[in-house]
Amino acid sequence: MRILYAAMKYDYGNPERGLSFEHYNFYHSLLHMGHDILYFDYMTLLQEHGREWMNQRLKEVVASEKPDLLFVILFTDQFDPLVLREITETPLPTLNWFCDDHWRFDNYSREWAPCFKWVVTTAASALPKYASLGYHNVIKSQWGCNDELYRKMDVPLKYDVAFVGQPHGNRLQVILALRKAGIKVHVWGAGWESGRLSQEEMIRVFNQSRINLNLSNGSIPTDAPPRVIPPTVRPSETFRSRVSRFLDSVPFGSQVKAMGKGWISGLSSPLTASADSGSIETAEAHYIDQIKGRNFEVPGCGGFLLTGNAENLGQYYEIGKEVVCFDDRQDLIEKVRYYLKHEDERAAIAQAGYERTKRDHTYPRRFSEIFEQLGMPGGQFVNRADRVMPPGCTIEVQ
């Protein structure tokens, strides 16, 4: 299948931050399923040529290349909704994967979904909300594991407890609580003093950690006022002002803006958090737990996963036998201590989680199920263990 893939190639559109999650997981998986990819890196095109040019270029590529599917992963309001609707009114199937419907449906997804023929959500809680809008072409899917990249490695264990991720929400307080309990925790990610890991370094950490911690809280407290990003046309608005509005709606956005170094340098150095210092929050807030990509990536590397009990996680893994969940900070501390002492039990759970991930939770399986619902070729899942699938070809749109 020939897919026009419209997503950010770089993390937050900044090459200094490395390749994006979408690139490593969505693009790479689709390519290695054998699909040909027209790579439309809309953020880079927007930065180089402006919003109007980028949107016009999308129309031109649709008309000239005649793809089988337009697969989009929106960020904020880089696209002109009129352009998306115009494309959607053609016979071309259009689909957007909404990443954060657990906390972003009311102020984002509900406004942008009508721009596409189909949408994908990972939040079961969003399904009745889409239905209430009269929007019914909704595919419930989930994050997964790109098993071409995430894999077991023959390396020795090095860390007792590791966490890879940004310090948003209440994550800093959780790390502090573990350390105050005498548990040594290694942390990496944009915003921590130790900084980011490369993709390969992260996979190695998953393999070398006795316990991989996943903090499944969303980015925005449940009682935070919604910040709506409607699909309006802003012909005279600058890209800088759009990013400024987005930063107003995310955790630590005001600190990023206050740095005064422009949006690119700000995003590459957000808020630096020290897990050895006091809390950056003045009061405890409640965050929605949601399934993350990490829930599948760690088991996909054969790592032991200790995670918050996110919505419907039990539909994907047998809790206590394939992954382990904690209920609160005290429960987390007790389970860390328990599984550090019980190595055989920990290893058995990690192996069971690995086998379940490889069988049921890879991105090729996810995308095959989506394409099947769309009635498109490529809907039949092909297990790579059964047949070698040569990768497709990539054309980067200029």
C-alpha positions as CSV (number, residue, x, y, z in Angstrom):
1,M,0.0,0.0,0.0
2,R,1.1,3.5,-0.8
3,I,0.7,5.7,2.4
4,L,1.0,9.5,2.6
5,Y,2.3,9.7,6.1
6,A,2.0,13.2,7.7
7,A,3.8,13.4,11.0
8,M,6.7,15.1,12.7
9,K,10.0,13.4,11.9
10,Y,11.8,15.1,14.8
11,D,10.8,15.3,18.5
12,Y,8.6,18.4,18.8
13,G,9.9,19.3,15.3
14,N,13.4,20.0,16.7
15,P,16.2,18.0,15.1
16,E,18.4,18.7,18.1
17,R,16.1,16.5,20.2
18,G,16.5,13.6,17.8
19,L,13.9,11.6,15.9
20,S,10.4,11.5,17.2
21,F,8.4,8.7,18.9
22,E,6.2,8.6,15.8
23,H,9.2,8.1,13.5
24,Y,10.6,5.2,15.5
25,N,7.3,3.5,16.1
26,F,4.8,4.4,13.4
27,Y,6.8,5.2,10.3
28,H,9.4,2.4,11.0
29,S,6.7,-0.2,11.6
30,L,4.7,0.7,8.5
31,L,7.8,0.7,6.4
32,H,8.9,-2.7,7.6
33,M,5.4,-4.1,7.0
34,G,6.2,-3.6,3.3
35,H,4.2,-0.3,2.7
36,D,5.7,2.4,0.6
37,I,5.8,5.7,2.5
38,L,5.4,9.3,1.2
39,Y,7.0,11.0,4.2
40,F,5.3,14.4,4.8
41,D,7.3,15.9,7.7
42,Y,4.9,18.8,8.1
43,M,6.7,20.5,11.0
44,T,10.0,20.8,9.1
45,L,8.1,22.0,5.9
46,L,6.2,24.5,8.0
47,Q,9.4,25.8,9.6
48,E,11.1,26.2,6.2
49,H,8.3,27.5,4.1
50,G,5.4,28.6,6.3
51,R,2.0,27.2,7.2
52,E,0.2,28.2,4.0
53,W,2.9,26.7,1.8
54,M,3.0,23.5,3.8
55,N,-0.8,23.0,3.6
56,Q,-0.8,23.8,-0.2
57,R,2.0,21.3,-0.6
58,L,-0.1,18.6,1.1
59,K,-2.9,19.2,-1.4
60,E,-0.4,19.0,-4.3
61,V,1.1,15.7,-3.1
62,V,-2.4,14.1,-2.7
63,A,-3.2,15.2,-6.3
64,S,0.0,14.2,-7.9
65,E,1.0,11.0,-6.0
66,K,-2.5,9.5,-5.6
67,P,-1.8,7.6,-2.3
68,D,-4.0,4.9,-1.0
69,L,-4.2,6.4,2.5
70,L,-3.5,9.7,4.2
71,F,-2.3,8.8,7.7
72,V,-1.9,11.8,10.0
73,I,-0.6,12.4,13.5
74,L,-1.6,15.9,14.5
75,F,0.3,18.0,17.0
76,T,-1.6,21.3,17.5
77,D,-2.9,23.5,14.7
78,Q,-0.2,23.2,12.0
79,F,-2.8,22.1,9.4
80,D,-5.4,24.3,7.8
81,P,-8.8,22.6,8.6
82,L,-10.2,23.7,5.3
83,V,-7.4,21.9,3.5
84,L,-7.9,18.7,5.5
85,R,-11.7,18.8,4.9
86,E,-11.2,19.4,1.2
87,I,-8.9,16.3,1.0
88,T,-11.3,14.3,3.1
89,E,-14.2,15.1,0.7
90,T,-12.2,13.2,-2.1
91,P,-12.3,9.4,-2.4
92,L,-9.0,9.2,-0.5
93,P,-9.3,7.6,2.9
94,T,-8.0,10.0,5.6
95,L,-7.2,8.9,9.1
96,N,-5.7,10.7,12.2
97,W,-4.3,8.9,15.3
98,F,-5.3,10.9,18.4
99,C,-2.6,10.4,21.0
100,D,-4.1,11.8,24.2
101,D,-7.9,11.4,24.2
102,H,-7.8,10.6,27.9
103,W,-7.2,14.2,28.8
104,R,-7.2,16.1,25.4
105,F,-10.5,15.1,23.9
106,D,-12.6,17.9,25.1
107,N,-10.2,20.7,24.2
108,Y,-8.7,19.2,21.0
109,S,-9.9,15.9,19.4
110,R,-13.6,16.8,19.3
111,E,-12.8,19.9,17.2
112,W,-10.4,18.2,14.8
113,A,-12.0,14.7,14.3
114,P,-14.5,16.0,11.6
115,C,-11.6,16.9,9.4
116,F,-11.0,13.1,8.8
117,K,-13.0,10.2,7.5
118,W,-11.6,8.0,10.3
119,V,-9.9,8.5,13.6
120,V,-8.0,6.2,16.0
121,T,-8.1,6.6,19.7
122,T,-6.3,4.7,22.5
123,A,-8.9,5.8,25.1
124,A,-12.0,3.6,25.7
125,S,-13.4,6.6,27.7
126,A,-13.5,8.6,24.5
127,L,-15.7,6.3,22.5
128,P,-19.0,7.5,24.0
129,K,-17.8,11.1,23.6
130,Y,-17.3,10.6,19.9
131,A,-20.7,8.9,19.7
132,S,-22.3,11.9,21.3
133,L,-20.9,14.1,18.6
134,G,-22.4,11.8,15.9
135,Y,-18.9,10.8,14.8
136,H,-18.9,7.0,14.3
137,N,-15.8,6.2,12.2
138,V,-13.7,5.7,15.3
139,I,-11.3,2.8,15.7
140,K,-10.3,1.8,19.2
141,S,-6.6,0.8,19.1
142,Q,-3.7,1.0,21.5
143,W,0.0,1.8,21.7
144,G,2.2,-1.2,21.0
145,C,5.8,-2.3,20.5
146,N,7.9,-2.0,17.3
147,D,9.5,-5.4,17.5
148,E,12.0,-4.5,14.8
149,L,13.6,-2.1,17.2
150,Y,12.7,-3.1,20.7
151,R,14.3,-6.4,21.4
152,K,16.1,-8.6,24.0
153,M,19.8,-8.0,24.3
154,D,22.5,-10.2,25.8
155,V,23.7,-7.7,28.4
156,P,24.2,-8.0,32.2
157,L,21.8,-6.3,34.7
158,K,23.2,-3.0,35.8
159,Y,20.4,-1.0,37.5
160,D,18.0,-1.9,40.3
161,V,15.3,0.5,39.3
162,A,15.1,2.7,36.1
163,F,12.7,5.3,34.8
164,V,12.8,6.8,31.3
165,G,10.4,9.7,30.7
166,Q,9.9,13.4,31.3
167,P,9.3,14.8,34.8
168,H,5.8,16.1,34.2
169,G,2.8,15.6,36.4
170,N,3.6,14.0,39.8
171,R,6.6,12.0,38.6
172,L,9.2,14.0,40.4
173,Q,7.4,13.4,43.7
174,V,7.2,9.6,43.0
175,I,10.9,9.4,42.3
176,L,11.6,11.4,45.5
177,A,9.5,9.1,47.5
178,L,11.4,6.1,46.3
179,R,14.7,7.6,47.1
180,K,13.6,8.7,50.5
181,A,12.7,5.1,51.1
182,G,16.3,4.2,50.4
183,I,15.7,2.8,46.9
184,K,18.3,3.7,44.2
185,V,16.4,4.9,41.1
186,H,18.1,6.0,37.8
187,V,16.2,8.5,35.7
188,W,16.6,9.8,32.2
189,G,14.6,12.0,29.9
190,A,14.2,15.6,28.7
191,G,13.9,17.7,31.8
192,W,15.9,15.5,34.2
193,E,19.5,16.5,35.1
194,S,20.8,13.3,33.5
195,G,19.2,14.3,30.1
196,R,17.8,12.2,27.3
197,L,18.9,8.8,26.1
198,S,19.3,7.8,22.5
199,Q,16.9,5.2,21.2
200,E,19.5,2.5,21.4
201,E,20.6,3.6,24.8
202,M,17.0,3.4,26.1
203,I,16.5,-0.1,24.8
204,R,19.8,-1.1,26.5
205,V,18.5,0.4,29.8
206,F,15.3,-1.6,29.5
207,N,17.4,-4.7,29.1
208,Q,19.8,-3.9,31.9
209,S,17.3,-2.9,34.6
210,R,15.9,-5.3,37.2
211,I,12.8,-3.2,37.5
212,N,11.6,-0.8,34.8
213,L,9.3,1.8,36.3
214,N,6.4,3.2,34.2
215,L,4.5,6.2,35.6
216,S,1.3,6.2,33.6
217,N,-0.1,9.6,34.7
218,G,-1.3,12.0,32.0
219,S,0.4,15.4,31.6
220,I,-2.5,17.6,32.8
221,P,-4.2,17.4,36.2
222,T,-7.8,16.3,36.0
223,D,-9.0,19.6,37.6
224,A,-7.0,21.8,35.2
225,P,-9.1,24.2,33.1
226,P,-9.4,23.1,29.5
227,R,-7.4,25.0,26.9
228,V,-9.3,24.6,23.6
229,I,-7.3,24.5,20.3
230,P,-10.0,24.8,17.7
231,P,-9.4,24.1,14.0
232,T,-9.7,27.7,12.9
233,V,-7.9,29.4,10.0
234,R,-5.4,32.0,11.0
235,P,-3.8,33.4,7.9
236,S,-1.9,36.2,9.6
237,E,-0.9,34.4,12.8
238,T,2.8,33.6,13.1
239,F,4.1,30.2,13.8
240,R,5.8,31.5,17.0
241,S,2.4,32.7,18.4
242,R,0.8,29.3,17.7
243,V,3.6,27.5,19.6
244,S,3.2,30.1,22.4
245,R,-0.5,29.2,22.7
246,F,0.4,25.5,22.8
247,L,2.9,26.1,25.6
248,D,0.2,27.8,27.6
249,S,-1.7,24.5,27.5
250,V,0.9,22.0,28.6
251,P,2.8,21.4,31.9
252,F,5.8,23.7,32.5
253,G,5.0,25.6,29.3
254,S,5.3,28.9,31.0
255,Q,8.8,28.0,32.2
256,V,9.8,27.1,28.7
257,K,8.5,30.5,27.4
258,A,10.2,32.3,30.2
259,M,13.6,31.1,29.1
260,G,13.5,33.7,26.4
261,K,15.6,31.7,23.9
262,G,13.0,31.0,21.3
263,W,10.8,27.9,21.0
264,I,13.4,25.6,19.6
265,S,16.0,26.2,22.4
266,G,13.2,26.2,24.9
267,L,11.9,22.8,23.9
268,S,15.3,21.3,23.8
269,S,15.9,22.5,27.4
270,P,12.5,22.5,29.1
271,L,12.4,22.4,32.9
272,T,15.4,20.7,34.5
273,A,14.2,18.6,37.4
274,S,16.4,17.1,40.1
275,A,15.1,14.0,41.7
276,D,17.4,14.9,44.7
277,S,15.7,18.2,45.3
278,G,12.3,19.3,46.7
279,S,9.1,19.1,44.7
280,I,8.4,21.5,42.0
281,E,4.7,21.3,42.7
282,T,3.2,23.4,45.5
283,A,0.3,21.0,46.0
284,E,-0.6,17.5,45.2
285,A,-2.7,17.1,42.1
286,H,-4.6,14.2,40.6
287,Y,-3.7,12.9,37.2
288,I,-5.5,10.5,34.9
289,D,-3.6,7.2,34.5
290,Q,-3.3,6.1,30.9
291,I,-1.7,3.4,28.9
292,K,1.6,4.5,27.4
293,G,3.9,3.2,24.8
294,R,6.2,2.2,27.6
295,N,3.7,-0.4,28.8
296,F,4.6,-2.4,25.7
297,E,8.1,-1.4,24.9
298,V,9.6,-2.6,28.2
299,P,8.1,-6.1,28.0
300,G,9.0,-6.1,24.3
301,C,12.6,-5.9,25.4
302,G,12.2,-8.7,27.9
303,G,12.3,-6.2,30.8
304,F,10.3,-6.4,34.0
305,L,7.6,-3.7,34.1
306,L,6.2,-2.2,37.3
307,T,3.5,0.3,36.3
308,G,0.7,2.4,37.4
309,N,-2.7,0.7,36.9
310,A,-3.9,2.5,33.9
311,E,-7.3,2.3,32.3
312,N,-8.0,-1.2,30.8
313,L,-4.4,-2.4,31.2
314,G,-5.8,-5.7,32.3
315,Q,-7.2,-6.2,28.8
316,Y,-3.7,-6.3,27.4
317,Y,-1.7,-8.1,30.1
318,E,-2.5,-10.5,32.9
319,I,-1.6,-8.3,35.9
320,G,0.7,-10.0,38.3
321,K,1.8,-12.6,35.8
322,E,2.9,-10.6,32.7
323,V,3.4,-7.2,34.3
324,V,3.0,-5.8,37.8
325,C,0.9,-2.8,38.9
326,F,1.1,-0.6,41.9
327,D,-1.8,1.3,43.5
328,D,-0.1,4.1,45.3
329,R,3.4,5.2,46.4
330,Q,3.5,3.0,49.5
331,D,2.5,0.0,47.4
332,L,5.1,1.0,44.8
333,I,7.8,1.1,47.5
334,E,6.8,-2.3,48.9
335,K,6.6,-4.0,45.4
336,V,10.0,-2.6,44.4
337,R,11.6,-4.1,47.6
338,Y,9.7,-7.4,47.0
339,Y,10.7,-7.9,43.4
340,L,14.3,-6.9,44.0
341,K,14.6,-9.7,46.4
342,H,12.6,-12.3,44.4
343,E,14.7,-12.7,41.2
344,D,13.2,-15.9,39.9
345,E,9.6,-14.6,40.2
346,R,10.6,-11.3,38.6
347,A,12.4,-13.1,35.7
348,A,9.3,-15.3,35.1
349,I,7.0,-12.3,34.9
350,A,9.3,-10.5,32.5
351,Q,9.5,-13.6,30.2
352,A,5.7,-14.0,30.2
353,G,5.3,-10.3,29.4
354,Y,7.8,-10.6,26.6
355,E,6.0,-13.6,25.0
356,R,2.6,-11.8,25.3
357,T,3.9,-8.6,23.7
358,K,5.5,-10.5,20.8
359,R,2.3,-12.4,20.2
360,D,-0.4,-9.7,20.6
361,H,1.0,-6.2,21.0
362,T,3.2,-5.3,18.1
363,Y,2.6,-2.3,15.8
364,P,2.3,-4.5,12.7
365,R,-0.6,-6.2,14.4
366,R,-2.2,-2.9,15.5
367,F,-1.9,-1.4,12.0
368,S,-3.1,-4.6,10.3
369,E,-6.3,-4.5,12.5
370,I,-6.8,-0.8,11.6
371,F,-6.4,-1.4,7.9
372,E,-8.8,-4.3,8.1
373,Q,-11.5,-2.0,9.6
374,L,-10.8,0.5,6.8
375,G,-11.3,-2.3,4.3
376,M,-7.9,-1.7,2.8
377,P,-5.1,-4.0,1.6
378,G,-2.6,-4.8,4.3
379,G,-5.4,-5.8,6.7
380,Q,-4.1,-9.3,7.1
381,F,-1.5,-9.6,9.8
382,V,1.7,-11.3,8.8
383,N,3.9,-12.6,11.6
384,R,7.5,-11.8,10.8
385,A,8.5,-15.1,12.4
386,D,6.6,-16.9,9.7
387,R,7.6,-14.9,6.7
388,V,10.3,-12.4,5.9
389,M,8.7,-9.1,4.7
390,P,11.0,-6.8,2.7
391,P,10.6,-3.2,3.8
392,G,8.9,-0.7,1.5
393,C,10.3,2.4,-0.1
394,T,10.4,5.9,1.4
395,I,10.1,9.2,-0.5
396,E,10.5,12.3,1.6
397,V,8.3,15.1,0.4
398,Q,10.2,18.4,-0.2
